[in-house]
Amino acid sequence: MTKTDPSTDLAPLTESVVTGLPPERVREARRRRHPFRKPVTSILRHAFLIAAAVLMLYPVIWMVVSSFRPTELIFREAGLVFDSFEISNYVEGWNALSYPFNVYLLNSGLVVVGSIIGNLVSCSLAAYAFARLEFTGKKFWFAIMLLSIMLPIHVIIVPQYVMFSQLGWVNTFLPLIVPKLLATDAFFIFLMVQFIRGIPRELDEAARIDGAGHPRIFLQIILPLMVPALATTTIFTFIWTWNDFFSQLIFLTKPSLYTVPLALNAFQDAQSSTDFGELFAMSVVSLIPIFLIFLFGQRFLIKGIATTGIK
């Protein structure tokens, strides 16, 4: 049953009391008096949304169009009309660096897959502990976990680099993947905790009566019901890790280990002119995985955020 805005019902009810007519007839009369109010409002709203969407998407569309232009023509025209359609930027950009661009795509893929698996396993276990288990200092450690969200990466990157350097992990993917296995992303823990709290405890109690312990309850009851939250974690982890530049710049210095953000940065040469055509072409290629993951996962993303927010 949908709720109506009280402000829209007050006037018809008041007029109904004054005229003695039923509220339904009063509403119908008001609609007849202003037959175009709703369509005009809807048209204006959609026009505003379309204009805002075009404004936000214009830089991306311009980059796609510019990737098919010669470098010398890219900054001469800001329009979206194809004066020339060339794919040479994609062909030459693919092999412009020390290694083919597929090497950097594969490196990013390895880091992303490791980060996703790490977050799904560690954050779900930590969230189950905070949501279902009782232990000493539970509220204190939960508050500490929430406070860690406020720490910027620039505060912890130096001690992390010192520690990983002593372990000999610099110029490997381990500093980018291993922390994910230790539930370091507090945002996802909080997201899953809120989701688990919305699952009825009667399900846990019924399983406990059947002799199930916490591992079985987590694996067979809680985890299958957490699919929206797990999908949201997967999508956000994919996007954030794929776009991450700062931490990958710190820990990866060998060209053979470059990820996509580092490879795109390598196109900018401080000693000579930058070939922006090739740079834009490879930028378009790097956006394709993000576009696909969001396209096919948006319904899980929306469902996960919505169901978590109402808990």
Sequence and secondary structure as in RCSB ss.txt:
>XXXX:A:sequence
MTKTDPSTDLAPLTESVVTGLPPERVREARRRRHPFRKPVTSILRHAFLIAAAVLMLYPVIWMVVSSFRPTELIF
REAGLVFDSFEISNYVEGWNALSYPFNVYLLNSGLVVVGSIIGNLVSCSLAAYAFARLEFTGKKFWFAIMLLSIM
LPIHVIIVPQYVMFSQLGWVNTFLPLIVPKLLATDAFFIFLMVQFIRGIPRELDEAARIDGAGHPRIFLQIILPL
MVPALATTTIFTFIWTWNDFFSQLIFLTKPSLYTVPLALNAFQDAQSSTDFGELFAMSVVSLIPIFLIFLFGQRF
LIKGIATTGIK
>XXXX:A:secstr
     HHHHHHHHHHHHHH   HHHHHHHHHHHSTTHHHHHHHHHHHHHHHHHHHHHHHHHHHHHHTTS HHHHT
T  S   S    HHHHHHHTSSSS HHHHHHHHHHHHHHHHHHHHHHHHHHHHHHHH   TTHHHHHHHHHHGGG
  HHHHHHHHHHHHHHTT TTSSHHHHGGGGGT  HHHHHHHHHHHHTS HHHHHHHHHTT  HHHHIIIIIHHH
THHHHHHHHHHHHHHHHH  HHHHHH  SGGG  HHHHHHHT  SSS   HHHHHHHHHHHHHHHHHHHHHHHHH
HHHHHHHHHT 
